[in-house]
Amino acid sequence: MKRILILSLVFATIFTSKTRSQEQNRAITTATPFLLIAADARAAGLADQGVATSADAFSQQWNPAKYAFIKNKQGVGVNYTPYLSNLVNDIFLGNVNYVNRINERSAVAASFRYFSLGDIEFRQGPTDAPNVQKPNELTLDISYALKLDDHFSMAVAGRYLRSDLRLQGTGADASAAGSFGVDIAGFYRSDEIAFNSFNGRWRAGATISNIGPKIKYDDAGQENFIPTNFRLGGSFDFIFNEDNRITPSLEFSKLLVPTPLDPDADGDGTITPEEQQAANQEYNDKSAFGSIFSSFGDAPDGFSEELKEITWSLGAEYMYKEVFAFRAGYFNEAEEKGARKFLSLGAGFKYNIINLDISYLFSTSSVRSPLDSTLRFGLSFNFGDEYYD
């Protein structure tokens, strides 16, 4: 397909989120940013939330510690997310998950994510046969979750990353890049609590995901941070009766990678090539692991800028008879840090062992989301013995 221009747009959309000049905005960019896209329709319907919601087959991306509380012995989930669907029809994110609850205290899970940027054609002349390239990125994950007591669990996950975005047709020495990441997660779920007119249950969760080294495409190329990310959230079940439940939830997220430096070191309003080179070198010299801690205080404009690097989302899920679910959410990111702002709607249907989830996104930002007006679908199967903990 003849879409070199569209591919450039995709790269610009994925790798940058800047809406004004570099001097005014320091949006954080990383390699493999598809890892931050909600890969399942249920979480997408809740405005990209999943760290403190109830466990399901797709918990691997958000909080694998939830798997220790999953209800069924085994589960399989498949999800499809179109990307830039208003422009092309073959850019997508696919996601496959499998979970096995070993016993009442532990569970193992595996998942595979594949991000395709479609087919790109290169021709030496208008009559030559096309050289078709298929840039893509993928991850393969394995996790283990363990209950430390009746209410709290922790998990660790390992992830292999492969990024193959270099195009042979450009004449560059193209090769795929690889790296690995580790997730550390915790999840809390209270007992059901009796109130005057309803019962309730608290949930809370926290994760640090994609802890790992930088990724580099060739020996002479620049090293790029992978999207190490911190999530913290909570939710509460309002259980009115055995048929009706409403669960509002709140989640915060922050990238644990360095903030881009201000190249205007002397503050004279002019950025020289030497200043830009020095700023780039200082940024590239930062270590991936040290930046996890320094990222909480490295913004050039201080604490106020650090607060702008925190995204938040608010969502709610209504469940009727454990058969039908309706979901809605709102996601917010500061204008200077990417300007992602959107509303989401979603629904879920359960029949026997089959769960079907759908979601839809409405962008509310001046910068249109690549997922605007996108309908996402997820299908999961839960089977085997049930746990009543």
Summary of the structure (lengths in Angstrom):
residues: 389
radius of gyration: 21.8
end to end distance: 52.4
largest distance: 77.0
contacts: 1300
relative contact order: 0.18
helix: 15%
strand: 44%
